[in-house]
Amino acid sequence: MSELTLGAVTDEIDSDLERACQVANELGMRVVELNNLWGKPADRLEPSEIARVREIVRGHDLRIDAVGTLAFKAVELTKNPDFRASSEFAEHLDAIRRAAGIARELAAESLWPAVRIFSFRREPMQGLGNPSPIYPDGGGVSDAILERIAEGLDLACDLALEEGVRLLVENVRSCWGNTGVNTAKIVAAVGRPELGIIWDVANDWVSCGQAYREGYLATRPYAACVHFKDAKLVDPSIGLTAWMPIGQGAVDVDGQVADLLRDAFAGPVLLETHWRGEGLTREESSRRSFAGLAAAVKRAGAAARR
């Protein structure tokens, strides 16, 4: 039985990278995903800050799986009928380009040089999507919309190829790639080796209210890493959900962990806490949530050895 490589999205623990990496070490983590550092997005780091990232990550014997961006998360297809003439689309490509340069500079400290992106904003969608109606298929993706998404991501893949990095699209409730099934459909339509998936189990659950397995099986051929958090349904009439510490929500964390172990998943499995306990800091909330993930890994490992 293989072991899972555990890690965390850094600013879920602390926006100070040094502290986030210290905690990651204490918890036995081996990988970090760079998101917001020292109060700024990872793609906006200055050369001196990139050097500091390298020093900290090396000093804690950690590896980086991706440089996070919000590329395409808020881009609406209807407002960008021609990507090549869109200033908004160009701005998001610039974010990818900046992140790609940072990922290359940190390649020696990384599993691979990669940039996290998203799959365009669902329409209609209010705010961050919570609350929003929860459909079994996440609302689906029509052929016409799929064609537009693939067009935009194909242009991003051209940039990734030039920059020598891989793009990892994360499934998230507010985007067309919300469920694992919809995200895999998008990546398959693009059909580029430069594009993979960050499979987020809880984001799938809040998008469709279904068990993880269908989404997991759909994303498995493309998944480079997995994000873990937990959630519960607060008001089914409007689709209101709330993040929870891992193991205290409705997401089948044990089942997903068992499948990852059974399938010898080789990528990193990352804590993306989101839940904030009342009166708790980010670090304290992350420690509590990670305890739930670690317990699930322990249970799954023990079951596999029987």
Order of alpha helices (4+ residues) and beta strands (2+ residues): beta-alpha-alpha-beta-beta-beta-alpha-beta-alpha-beta-alpha-beta-alpha-beta-alpha-alpha-beta-beta-beta-alpha-beta-alpha
